[in-house]
Amino acid sequence: MRLMLVLVASLFTATAFAEGQSGDTTKNAAFAALDKNTDGSLSRAEVAGDKEIAKRFARFDANKDGKLQEAEYLKAGQNNDKRVLADTSITAKIKSEFLLAKGIPSTAISVETYESKVQLSGFVDSKEQIATAGKIAGAVVGVKSVQNNLKVK
């Protein structure tokens, strides 16, 4: 059973990675669509249409000129794809661990991961299940923090 879960998680991760690799032409088109003044670079205002890139604009502006050139934008997109892949992998690992754990109602627990920070939500039968689910999630490699919003029904 555990091997099957690992294989499913690996397949899901590999599929997400392959989709990210084939997206370069899509990202070039996205750059062109955002470049409203067609000057070959993106200002903060132009990047506002891509919330994930806008959030990290200063980090991706490698030459610190206040604009993102196409290469910087593409690198930012690749960085974001890696973050999404890592977050998806963490979520899959946590869900797999919940399925394997005795006494954890895995289907009643929602797991969301963003920037390696995990949020658990849903309803369980006891405070012990809340604590156990939080410990399981926190023990997964790559998890920075766990916000445990599980409630006893």
N, C-alpha and C positions, 0 to 999 in steps of 0.2 A: 504494500500500500504506500509506504513512504517513498519507494523508488518511483512509483507512478506519479506521485505528487511532485517530486523533483523534476521528472521528465516533462510534465505539463508546464511547470513554472519555467523550465529552461526553454521549451518551445515558444512559450509566450514571450519571453525575453528576447529570443533570437528573432522572432517575427518583428517585434518592435524595433530592434536594431537594424534589420534589413530595410524596414520602411524609412528609417532615418537616413540610411545611406543613399537611397534612391531619391531623396528629397532635394538634392542640390539645385536641380533646374527649377523646382518649385520655389526654392528660396531666392533664386535669381529673379524670378517673376515677382515674388513678394517684395524684393528690394525695389524693383522698378515701379511697382504699384504704390509703394510708400514714398518714393522720391517725387513728390508732387511738383517741385520746381525744376525737375530734370537736370540738376547740377552735378549729378554723380555722387552725391553724398546725402546722408540723412541727418537732419537737425533733430533736436529733442522733440520739437512739435510734430515733425513727420513720423518719428518713431512711436509717438503716443498711440498709434494704431496697432502696435504690437506690444501688449502689456508686459509680457515677460522680458522682452529686450529693453523696453523703456525703464523697467524697474532697475536694471543693471547697466544703464547707459554709460555711466562714468567708468565702470570697470572694463567695458568693451571698447571704449575709445582709447585705443592703444597709443596713439600719437598725441592725445590730449588737445586736439584742435576744436573740440566742442561739436564734432560731427562724426558720423560713422561712414567710412568708405565701404564699398561693397565687400571687400575682403574682411573688414572688421565685422560687418553685419553677418556674413556667412559664418565666421568663427563664432560669433555670438549665438547664432542658430544651432551650430554644432554643440556648443557648450550647453545650451538649453535642452537639446535632444538627449545628451548624456545625463543631465539632471533628471529628466522625465524617465529615462530608462532605469536609472538607479532607484528612483522613487517607486517605480512599478515593480522592480525586483524586490524591494523591501516589503511592499504590500503583499506580494505573492508569497514571500517567505513567512511572513506573519500569519497569513491565512492558512498556509500549510501547517504551521506549528499548532494553530488553533484546532485544525482538523484532527491532528494526532493526539492532542491533549485530552485526557479523560476529564469529564465533568465540565468542559467548556462548550457552551452552545454556539459553535462557530458560525452557524447560519444567522444567528441573532445579533452578531457583532459586525459593525461596519468599520473598515479600516481605510483611512485616507492618509497618504503620505505626500508631503510637500517639503522640498529641500531637506530631506532626511528626517523631518519632524513628523511624528506619527500622531494621528488623532483616532481614538477609539470611541465609538458611540453605539448606542443600542440599549436593549434591556436584557438583563440576566436575572437569575433566581436568587442570588445571594451576594453579600459583600465579599465573601471569599472568592467567588468567581471574578469579581471586579479586580481584586488584588492579583489573582493568578494571571488573568489576561494582561494586566499591566506589566507584570514581571516577564511574561513570555515575550511580549512585544519589545520591551526594553533590552532583552537579551539577544535580539537579532543583530547580526553584524551590520554596521552602517547606520543604525538608528542613533540620532543625536539626542532626541527627547521624545517623551510620550505624554500626550495630553489625554488622560483617561476620563472620558465623559460618559462612561457606562453608568446605568442606573438600575437599581433593583426594582423589578416590576411588582 
